[in-house]
Amino acid sequence: MIATLLSWIAGFLIVSGNIFALTAAIGIVRFPDTLTRMHAATKPQVVGLVMVLIGASIHLRGHIDVWMLLLTGLFTCITAPVVAHLIGRTAYREQRHRDGLLRVNELGDEIDRD
């Protein structure tokens, strides 16, 4: 009974994570500029991947490969914000954002100094 329940939970997490990843992919294609595409590429994509990894870990419980899934999720959560930050700064420097999108311009003085 518990094994069946855990299989259902794992399946639900894997399917839900795939739906998050699908919406992220659709957002990357449909959004008009770099900053909004960057949001779609980082937040729902990482949440979807973590859900899939948790579902796979539940399915593979007790197997040695669960640690690889944990490391994959950890490295993704560490690197995704750094990549998003670098993409955002590059898009700002190259003026690849919609006018009026930024309400606060914290990089204006810093870019002028460079």
C-alpha positions as CSV (number, residue, x, y, z in Angstrom):
1,M,0.0,0.0,0.0
2,I,2.8,2.5,0.9
3,A,4.8,1.5,-2.2
4,T,1.7,2.2,-4.4
5,L,1.2,5.6,-2.7
6,L,4.8,6.6,-3.2
7,S,4.6,5.5,-6.8
8,W,1.6,7.8,-7.3
9,I,3.3,10.7,-5.6
10,A,6.5,10.2,-7.7
11,G,4.4,10.0,-10.9
12,F,2.5,13.2,-9.9
13,L,5.8,15.1,-9.2
14,I,7.4,14.0,-12.5
15,V,4.3,14.9,-14.6
16,S,3.9,18.2,-12.7
17,G,7.6,19.0,-13.2
18,N,7.3,18.3,-16.9
19,I,4.4,20.7,-17.2
20,F,6.4,23.4,-15.5
21,A,9.3,22.8,-17.9
22,L,6.9,22.9,-20.8
23,T,5.5,26.2,-19.7
24,A,9.0,27.5,-19.4
25,A,9.8,26.4,-22.9
26,I,6.7,28.1,-24.3
27,G,7.5,31.2,-22.4
28,I,11.0,31.4,-23.8
29,V,9.5,31.2,-27.3
30,R,6.5,33.6,-26.7
31,F,7.9,36.4,-24.5
32,P,9.0,39.5,-26.4
33,D,12.3,40.5,-24.9
34,T,15.4,39.1,-23.1
35,L,14.5,40.0,-19.5
36,T,11.1,38.3,-19.6
37,R,12.6,35.3,-21.4
38,M,15.2,35.1,-18.7
39,H,12.5,34.8,-16.1
40,A,10.8,32.0,-18.0
41,A,14.2,30.2,-18.5
42,T,15.1,30.3,-14.8
43,K,12.2,30.2,-12.4
44,P,9.7,27.6,-13.8
45,Q,12.5,25.6,-15.4
46,V,14.3,25.1,-12.1
47,V,11.1,24.4,-10.2
48,G,10.1,21.8,-12.8
49,L,13.6,20.2,-12.7
50,V,13.5,20.0,-8.9
51,M,10.1,18.4,-9.0
52,V,11.2,15.8,-11.5
53,L,14.3,15.0,-9.5
54,I,12.3,14.7,-6.3
55,G,9.8,12.3,-8.1
56,A,12.7,10.3,-9.5
57,S,14.3,10.1,-6.0
58,I,11.1,8.8,-4.6
59,H,10.8,6.3,-7.4
60,L,14.5,5.2,-6.9
61,R,14.4,5.3,-3.1
62,G,17.2,3.3,-1.6
63,H,19.2,3.2,-4.9
64,I,22.7,4.7,-5.0
65,D,21.8,7.0,-7.9
66,V,19.6,9.1,-5.7
67,W,22.8,11.0,-4.6
68,M,23.4,12.0,-8.3
69,L,19.9,13.4,-8.5
70,L,20.6,15.4,-5.3
71,L,23.8,16.8,-6.8
72,T,22.1,17.7,-10.1
73,G,19.4,19.6,-8.2
74,L,22.0,21.4,-6.0
75,F,24.2,22.5,-8.9
76,T,21.1,23.7,-10.8
77,C,19.9,25.7,-7.9
78,I,23.4,27.2,-7.5
79,T,24.1,28.0,-11.2
80,A,20.7,29.2,-12.4
81,P,20.7,32.5,-10.5
82,V,24.2,33.3,-11.6
83,V,23.5,32.6,-15.2
84,A,20.3,34.7,-15.0
85,H,22.2,37.6,-13.4
86,L,24.8,37.6,-16.2
87,I,22.2,37.4,-18.9
88,G,20.3,40.2,-17.3
89,R,23.4,42.5,-17.1
90,T,24.4,41.7,-20.7
91,A,20.8,42.4,-21.9
92,Y,20.8,45.7,-20.0
93,R,24.2,46.8,-21.4
94,E,23.2,46.0,-24.9
95,Q,19.8,47.7,-24.5
96,R,17.8,44.6,-25.3
97,H,14.8,45.4,-23.1
98,R,11.5,47.1,-23.6
99,D,11.4,50.8,-22.8
100,G,9.4,51.4,-19.6
101,L,10.0,47.9,-18.3
102,L,12.5,48.9,-15.6
103,R,11.0,50.9,-12.8
104,V,14.2,51.3,-10.9
105,N,17.5,51.7,-12.7
106,E,20.1,50.5,-10.2
107,L,22.7,49.8,-12.9
108,G,22.6,53.3,-14.6
109,D,25.4,54.8,-12.6
110,E,27.5,51.7,-12.6
111,I,27.3,51.3,-16.4
112,D,28.2,54.9,-16.9
113,R,31.4,54.5,-14.9
114,D,32.6,51.5,-17.0
